[in-house]
């Protein structure tokens, strides 16, 4: 069994050759000649990557950094513009916290992110994982960074068979033991890259892995079964109604803003009912927001959130141009793409217009 320093250096050598090219990353050859990561870009990428794939984030990251290249600029940005730029990434509380964090860094820290895990965790929207990732990647602090890729790699390397989430402390300890004092940021990214490209959930490419020989799970023939996970409870299904109101003449759609707190807080939506397990679809039209000749669309719109599945019945109507309730607005078909609409609302509108 290789000793810890040898394991670490083995992986760093692999990373030096095979690091992924990511728009927020300073590659290892540039780090070696003194190029320092921008903490703002590291922070922004880590917030965007929470519960989202690299492929989904790349274009959003490029657009955000082109529009707001510095944290002070994001702090000064209009909140609605930030929500519009975020729309489609999901988990919209992250966007609200993103804005709050940028404002805190600009106002209380002179535009400079704290360089310790403790200091970073005091900022809005930054939890233990994100604080460790920023501390390691942006400031080369020897923090143990543990995301889903790291959980998988460490579980296999050390044959940790305890199911998640109970195994998290053991996995974090294993990562902490391997994290070096020198190049901890590169090491954290190396383990992430290994999990993303070689030590994948299904059919890991063990023959290409720099840790093939010391991997205890491979030796035991159980690599693909790790990490173990506790059985998930079934998600409840909630139902509701949505009302796609169109303006006579140009077909513009009536929108309003959701309350600032709670699920999808601050995002745009078409008016609708509550979402409930016992929602009565038969009487849904009684909850229509304005008097109109409402028509029920066939089928329904399905969308899965973290804790529940949603089925929405869609009603459509046309209204002559005129005043809308306070806080509503007409969005033309050309303007809909730029509205801060979450994915579920885009599905609802598409169903209503189809």
N, C-alpha and C positions, 0 to 999 in steps of 0.2 A: 504493500500500500504506500503510495507516494505521500510524503509529509505535506503539511499545509502549504508552506512557501512554494514547494515544487508544483503543487496543483494550481496555485494562483498564477505562477509564472507561465505555466503551460497554457492556461486559458488566455492570458494576456498576449502571448505570442500568436495564438490563433486569431485573436481579435485584431491584432495589428495587420494581419493579412486579409481578414474577411469581414471587417466592420461594415455594417449597412450604411449606405449613403442616405442620410436623413436631413431634411432642410433645417432642423434645429440643432443638429449635432456638429461639434468640432471634431473632425476625424483624428485618429491617433497620430498620424504623421504630422499634423499641424500642432497638436498638443505638445509633441516632442520638441518643437522649435519655438514654443512659448506662446502660441495663440490661446487665449483664455476664453472660455464660454461666456456668453452674455446671460447673466442670471434671469433677465426678463424673458428671453427666448426659452430658456430651460423651464422656467415656471409655466409659461403659457403652454408649451407642449405637454407638460405633465398634467395640467388641468384638462386640456383637450383629450388626452389619451385615456383618462379615467373611463373605464367601461366602454371604450370605443377602440376601433382598430386603427393601425398606422395608415392603412390605405384610405380610410374615411377622413382622417385628420389632415393629411398633407395639404390639400387644397385650401381648407379652412385656415390652417396656420399661415400659409403663404398670403392669403387675402388679409388676414388680421395684421400681420407684420408689415404689409405694404401700406395699409391704412393707418395703423398706429404703431410705428416702429419703436417707440419708447414708452415706458410705463407711464410717464407723465402725460403723454398724449392720450393713452387709454383712460387714464384717470379723468381727463377733461372731456372725454367723449360723451355725447348724448346717450343716455341709457337705452333709449329705444333703438338707436343705431347699433349698439352693441348686441341687443337681443336679435335684431334682424340679421346681423352678420353671423350670429351663433345658430340661427334657426336651422334645424336638420341634424345637429350634433346630439340632441337629446339631453336629458337630465338638466333641465333649465335652471335649477338652483345653482348649478356650477357657473352659469353665465352671470347670475346676480352676484355671486360671491367673487367672481373674477373682477367685476367692476369695483366692488367694495374693497377688495385686496389692493387693486391698483391705486385707488384713492388713499388707502391707508399708507402704502409705501411712499407715495408722492408727498402726502401731508406730514406724516410722522417720522419718516426715515430719509427725507431729502432725496427720494427717488432711488435709493439703494436698498436692495433686499438684505435682510439680516443674513449672516454667514454661518449661523449655527442652527441645529435642529430645533432647539428650544425657542430661539428667536423667530424662526420661520413658522412654528406651530402656533404662535400667537397671532398670526395673520388670518383674516377671514378666508374660509374655504380650504385651508391647508391642514391636512391631517398627518398622522404619523408617517405613512408611506411617502406622500408628496414632500414632506419636510426632509426626510432622509434622502430622497432622490435629488432634490435641489442642493442640499448640503454636499452630497458626494459629487454630483456631476458639475455643478457650477463653481463650487468652492473647494473641491478635493478634500472634504472632511471624510474620515473613515467611518461613514455611516452604513449600516446594514440595510440595503435597499431590497425590499421584497414585494414584487408584484406577482401576477399569475404565472408568468414565465419562470420567475425565480423559484416559486413554490414547486413547480414541476421539476425543474432541474435539481434542486436540493433534495426533494423527496426521492428522486431516483439515484442520485449520487450517493446519498447516505442511507438508502433503503428505509425511509421513514414511512411506516405503514399505518400510523395513526391517522384516522380520517380527518379531513378538514371540516370545520375550522379549528378543532381541538389541537391539530398539529402545528398551528401557526407559531407558537413560541419556540418549538423545537426546530422548525425550519429557519426562523429568524436567528436562532443561536448558531445553526450550521453556516448560514451566510455570514454572520458576524465573525465567526472563527476564520473564514477564508478571506474576508475583506482586508486588503493590505493597507499599510500606512502610506505607501507610495502608489499613486495612480488608482485610488479607490473609485473615482468617477469612471475611469475607463473599465475597471473591473466590473462595476455594477452594470454598465452597458454591455459588456461582454457576456455576462450571464443572461441578460435579457435577449441578446442576439442569438445566443446558443439555443435558448428555449423557443425563439420565434422561427429559427431556420433549420435546426438539426434535431433538437430534443422536443419534437412536436407532440401534441396530444396523441395522435394516431400515427402508427408506423414511423417511429423515430429512426432517423438515419444513423444508427449507432456506429456503423463502419466508418463514418466520416467525422465522428465526434472526437475532439481532443481529449475528452475524459472517458473514452471507451474502456480502457483497461481498469482504472480505479472505480468505475461505476458499479456499485454494489447491486443495484436493481438489475442491471444487464447480466451480471454474473449469476444472479438468482433466476433469471428468465422471467422477471415480472415487470420490466420497465414500463410496458404499455399500460399496465394496470394502475400506475401511480401518477399523480397523488390520489389516494382514496378520498372519497367525499361522502359525507353523511347523506342519507336519503332526503330528498327534497319533499316538502309538503306541497300538495296540489294548490295551484293558484285559484282563488275564487273568480267567478265571472260576474262583472257588473254590466248593466245595460243602461241605455239612455237614449235621448233623442237630440238631433241637431237640426237646425233650421237654416237652410241656405236661401236667403232672401235676395232676389235679383232686381235691379232697377230697370224699369221699362225703357226701351230705346237702345241702351248700350250694354246691358247685361252685367253692369258692375255688381259686386257682391257686398252685402252689408257685413261689416266686421265690428268687433268691440274688443277691449282689452280685458284679460282675466285679472282677478285680484292680484296684488303684488306678492302676496305670500301664498304658500301651498303649491300643489301640483301644477306645473306649467305656469307658475306665477309670472305675471307681467307680459305674457305672450299674447298675440292676437288670436281671435277665435271667431267662428260664426256663433251666434247665440244658440244656447242649448239648455237642456234640462240637467238635473243632477245625475250623477252616475251612481247607481245603487244596485245591490244584489236583487232587491225585490221591486225594481222599477216596473210600472205597468205600461207596457208598450201600447196597449189598446187605447189608453186615454192620453197618449203622449201629445197629440195635437192640442189638447186642452192647455198645455203649457207653452204654446207658441207665444213668442215675445210680442208680436203685433198682429192685429186682425188682418187676415189675408186669405185668399183661396189656396190653402195648403194642400199639396199632393204628396203622398207617400211614395218614395222610390222603392222599387223592388230590391230585395236582398238587404244586406246590412254591411257596415264597415267594421272590421275587426282590427284591434291593435293591442299589443301586449306591453304592459308596464312592468316594473320590477316586482310589484306585489300583487298584481291582479291583471286579468284579461278583460278587455272592454269590447262590447258589441253595441254599435250605434245605429239606430234607425234614422234615416235621413228624410226630411220633408223639404219640399221646395215650393216657392211662391214668387210671384212677380208683383212689384209695387211701383206705382207711378212715382216719378221723381218728386222729391219733397224732403221735408225735415225728418230726420231719424231721431230716436231717443238720445238723450244727452250721453256723450262719450262714444257714440257709434260713428262710423264713417263709411262712405262708399269707396270701395277699391276696384278700379277698373281691371279688366282681365290682364292687361299689360302690366299693371302694377302689382298683381298678386304675388308674383315671383319674389319681389323685394320686401314683402311684408314679413313680420316676425311670427310666422305661422309654424307651430310644431308639426311634426310629421303626421300625427293623427288628424289634425285639422286639414292638412293638404289632402289626405285621403278622403275626408268627408266632402270637401269642396269638389274634388274630382268626381266623386260618386254623384254629387248633386248636379253637376254640370254635364255629366256623361249622357 
